[in-house]
């Protein structure tokens, strides 16, 4: 049995943060109903690539959901959504502040429909202050959060982090919050109103960079693939390909020096502590680069792995995905899609008691489950017990 079996999630969200949050709950066993407006989730049109008429972008964040198209401005459709919410455990939406009220779904109505509802609201910049109500997409939030200013080569332009990291961070925080609220409901009863903003989610991930700036008032600088606090911790070039070396402790540094055969000068007293290596980064790194360029990567991998020194190839995504297929551990899924047929997907990262937690329901077509859902929610009902009935 998956952890969230019996939990009903109504997903009114669109684009990425909300849909990914809902998909993560589906992977944990929840039943998720994706409600799309008549103009559909915009990501159905994001591309290329497309497979037939299906967008890879949409497919990536909508596994595990039943789909229906409803117009919340239509009284009949709104009544259907209200009946869904009345039976739901979780409601996810990412409308701008005020939109739910204009649609006839203010907080008071939701509480009357489902007193123990977990209501997750995702926004760009929060519900208070000057940013409240501003439209937000990942790129704008990456810029406003300080993340782009930290990303890129030293002396170069700020760079966007690929894969919409602000949206992903909000989705992770949102799914975590929903599970926590469901657990609290079991223990003490009651619903929850959860607010997650993309801005808070991404700043919260800046960790040591944000903490350092808080303590010193200094602006962290861009260092490309290098680490501001650890040396050596960056890309090097072997004779045949690039790889990263990640020396995180002084003991690992000694292991590295030993594995390299203790080249003359590399075991200098000044470099035996990380602080010394950081101070003399510009001297030390070229010495290592000259050594690593003399052999192919496999030589270094064998030698350094045996010594317990962390390193990794710089790989392309197609190479990584080919390895997932070869692993055959359930991380790479093979689903059956209503229009595409066989659909490979990357599954969930959680393995619990030996079971990979990932929904095997392929992403839905627009309005795919309309008839069944309209029949199921034709009459009023309420949530009973610990799950939706």
BELMO-V537717 format. One record per pair of residues at least 12 apart in sequence whose ideal C-beta (glycine too) atoms are under 7 Angstrom apart, sorted by the first residue. I is the first residue (numbers start at 0). GAP is how many residues later the second one is. Records with the same first field share a line. If there is no record, write none. Layout:
I: GAP + GAP
This chain:
1: 26 + 27 + 355
2: 25 + 26
3: 21 + 24 + 25 + 26
4: 24
5: 380 + 381 + 382
6: 23 + 24 + 82 + 83 + 175 + 380 + 381
7: 23 + 79 + 80 + 81 + 380
8: 13 + 16 + 21 + 22 + 23 + 79 + 80 + 81 + 83
9: 23 + 25 + 74 + 75 + 78 + 81
10: 21 + 22 + 23 + 24 + 54 + 81
11: 23 + 80 + 81
12: 79 + 80 + 81 + 109
13: 27 + 28 + 80
14: 26 + 27 + 28
15: 45 + 148 + 151
16: 77 + 105 + 150 + 153 + 154 + 157 + 181
17: 74 + 75 + 76 + 104
18: 42 + 43
19: 41 + 147 + 148 + 151
20: 71 + 99 + 150 + 153 + 154
21: 43 + 70
22: 38 + 39 + 40 + 41
23: 147 + 151
24: 65 + 150 + 153
25: 37 + 38 + 39 + 333
26: 37 + 321 + 330 + 331 + 332
27: 329
31: 32 + 33
32: 32 + 33 + 35 + 51 + 340
33: 28 + 31 + 32 + 33 + 330
34: 33 + 35 + 46
35: 31 + 33 + 330
36: 34
37: 31 + 33
39: 326
40: 17
42: 12 + 14 + 15
43: 14 + 322
45: 12
50: 289
51: 287 + 288
53: 285 + 286
57: 305
58: 304
61: 301 + 302
62: 282 + 296 + 298 + 299 + 300
63: 295 + 297
64: 299
65: 298 + 303 + 307
66: 297 + 298 + 299 + 300 + 301 + 302
67: 299 + 301 + 302 + 305
68: 297 + 298 + 301
71: 31
72: 30
77: 26
79: 294 + 297
81: 31
82: 294 + 297 + 298
83: 293
84: 25 + 28 + 29 + 32
85: 27 + 28 + 294 + 295 + 296
86: 294 + 295 + 296 + 301
87: 26 + 29 + 295 + 300
88: 29 + 93 + 294 + 298 + 299
89: 28 + 30 + 88
90: 19 + 26 + 28 + 29
91: 28
92: 28
93: 28 + 29
95: 37 + 39
96: 26 + 30 + 35 + 36
113: 269
114: 76
115: 69 + 73 + 74 + 75 + 267
116: 74
117: 60 + 63 + 64 + 73 + 74 + 76
118: 72 + 74 + 75
119: 54 + 57 + 58 + 74 + 76
120: 73 + 74
121: 48 + 52 + 74
122: 74
123: 12 + 17 + 73 + 74 + 75
124: 72 + 74
125: 71 + 73 + 74
126: 68
130: 68
135: 62
137: 26 + 28 + 29
138: 21
140: 25 + 57 + 58 + 61
141: 18 + 19 + 23 + 24 + 60
143: 55
144: 21 + 54 + 57 + 58
145: 60
146: 14 + 18 + 55 + 59
147: 12
149: 59 + 70 + 72
150: 71
151: 70 + 72
152: 69 + 71
153: 67 + 68 + 69 + 70
155: 66
164: 37
165: 32 + 35 + 36
166: 31
168: 32 + 33 + 36
169: 26 + 28 + 31
172: 23 + 28
173: 22
176: 17 + 19
180: 13
185: 200
228: 49
229: 17 + 18 + 44
230: 43 + 46 + 47 + 50 + 53
231: 13 + 15 + 52 + 53 + 56
232: 13 + 14
234: 79
235: 52 + 53 + 56
236: 55 + 56
237: 54 + 55 + 57 + 58 + 59 + 62
238: 54 + 55 + 56 + 57
239: 56 + 57
240: 56 + 72 + 73
241: 72
242: 54 + 57 + 68 + 69 + 70 + 71
243: 67 + 68 + 70
244: 66
245: 64 + 65
246: 62
249: 22 + 23 + 24
251: 57
254: 52 + 53 + 54
255: 48 + 51 + 53
257: 49
258: 44 + 45 + 48 + 50
259: 31
262: 28
265: 21
270: 13
296: 16
329: 17 + 26
330: 15 + 16 + 25
331: 12 + 14 + 15
332: 12 + 14 + 25 + 27
334: 25 + 27
335: 26
336: 25 + 26
337: 24 + 27 + 30
338: 26
342: 19
